[in-house]
Amino acid sequence: MIPAQHVHRHSETDRVFVGLAGRIGAGKTAAAKYLSATYGFQYTRYSQILREWLAPDIVGRERLQAFGWEIMAGGRQAELNGRLIAGIDRSRSAAIDGLRHATDFESLAAAFGPSFHMIFVEARGDVRFGRLRSRLSTRESFQTAESQPVEEHIDGLKTRASTIISNEQSLEAFYKQLDAWVSHRAGIGVPR
């Protein structure tokens, strides 16, 4: 649960666009929602854009992953990125959840220039499986989800990250790392 805090709105000159990458269950969504709730960042995610664009009736992570791979393998990843970027208000900071491919990084870096940063969230497989047990009840289902073709490029993004954050402890410890990143990278103080 995200702690109740006053949202710290910042000026247009402070704006930062942060992409969140990492394996399933690492904490990308928790990070993006925390940045939104605490600092007023816009929140968007690739799967949301994918669903709104082409697959509003698709239910379930596995089918959405397969559909994401169809987009990626079909050479339409840049088009997906264009749709995501078009929906972002450039006058406000944004947290972009779910980068999975070098094209995602390159598109966002080109669109937002030096205001774009990527955080790679990492956690061991057993920790991530524990977090996803309500959706993926067996280790086999977790490994199947993690081995989908759309997931295979994620680790390559780690070398492009401006920051790598480990998320193996408490949410409070994770949020403190995000606060430190925001304070350092965006010059925004932690709200009280």
N, C-alpha and C positions, 0 to 999 in steps of 0.2 A: 504494500500500500504506500502511495506517495504521501509524505508528511504534509500536513496542512500548513501552508506558508502563504505569505502575501506574494502575489506574483510581481516580480520585478520587471517592469517594462523599461526598455532602454531606447535610446534615440536611434534615428536612422543611421547615424554614423557608426553606431556600435554593432550594426547588424552582422550576423554571422550565419552561414548556411552549413550545417553539419550533417554529413552522411554517416549513417551507422551501418557497419558491416560486421559479420561474425556468423558462426555456425548456428544452426537452429538451437533454441533454448539458451543461448549465451547471455541474452539480456538486452538485445537491441531495442525491442519495443518498450521495455521498462525504462531504458535510458531516454528514448525519444519522448515518451509520455512525461517523464520527470522534467525534462527540459521545457516542455510545453506548460506543464502545471506550475513550475517554479519560476521560470524566466519569461513566460509568455511567447515562446517560440511557436510558430505554426507547426502543426504535426501533419505529416503525410507519409504514406508508405507505398512502396511499389505494388504490393499485392492489391491494395485498394484501387490504384489506378488501373491495374490490369483487369480487375473485376469490373469496374465501371465501364471500361473501354470495350471489352470484348466478351466478358464472361459473367454477366450479372447473376446467372442462374447456377453457376458452379458452386457446389457445396463440398467442403472438405479440403484439407491441406494437400493431400496427395494429388487430387485432380487439378488443383490450382498450380501445384509445382509442375505437373506434366504440361499444363497449358503454358506456363512460363517458359518451359523448355522449348515448346513449339515456337514461341515468339523469338527466343534467343537463337535457336537453330535455323529459323526461317529468315534471319537477317533483319528482324524488326525491332531489335533492342533499342536502337537509336530513336525509332519512332515512339516507343514506350517512354523513353527518357524525355523526348520532346513534349509529350502529353503531361508528364509529371511536372516538368519545369514550367510549362505554360500555366499551371494551376497554382504556382507559388507567387505570393505577393512579395515583390522584391524590396518593399519598404520595411518589411519585418523579418526578423531572424526566423529560420526554419530548421526543424529537425526532420531529416529524411530517413525513414526506417527501411532497411532491407536491401542495401546494395549487394549485388551478387556477381557482377561481371565488370571487367575492366572498362567496358563501354559506359557503364553507369558512372564510374569515377570520372572518366574523361569528359562525359557530357556535362556533369555537374561542375567540374573544374573549369570547363570552357564557358559555361553560362554565368558562373558567379566569381570567377577569377580568384584573387587573393582572399576573398571573403569566404571561400569554401575550404572546409577542413573535413577530414574523415577520421572517425574514431572506429577502431577495430575492437570489438568486445570479445573477450575470450574466456572460456571456462572448460575444464576437463569434461570428457564425454559422460562420466558417471554423474557429475553435477548437473549437466544439461538434461540427461535422461530423467533424473529425479524431478526436475522442474516441469517436465512435459508428461509425466506419468498419467495425469488425468486425461490427456488426449491420446497419448501413445502408450498404452498400458503394458506392452511387453518390450523387452530389449530388441527383439526382432523387428517390431513395428517402428521403433526409434531408428534402428539401423537402415531400414528400408527408406524412411523419410529422409534420412541424412545422406543416403547414397543416390538420391535422384539426380539425373543429369544437370538440372538447373542449379544444384548445390555445388557442383564440382569446381567451379571457378572461385569460390569464396576465399579460400586460403591464399590465393594469389593476390588478393587485395591487401593483405596484411602488410606487405612491403611498401605499399603506397600510403598507409595510414600516417597521419600526423601524430597520432597518439594511440597506444594500445592500452586498454584498461582490462584488468583481470576482474572477473565477477564470480568469485568462488566463496565469498564470505557473506556477510549480512547485506541486506538492501541499504541499510544506513551507511555501511562502509563503501558500497558502490556509489551511492549518491554523493558522498564526500569526495570521491575521486572525480565525479562529474562537476561538482562545485569548483574544485581546484582547477579543472580544465577550463571551465567557463571564466573563472577569475583571471587565469593566466592568458588564455587565448583571446578572449573578448573584452577583457578589462572590466568585467561586470562583477560587482560585489555580491556576495551571497545574501539573499533577503533574510530578514529576521522575522 
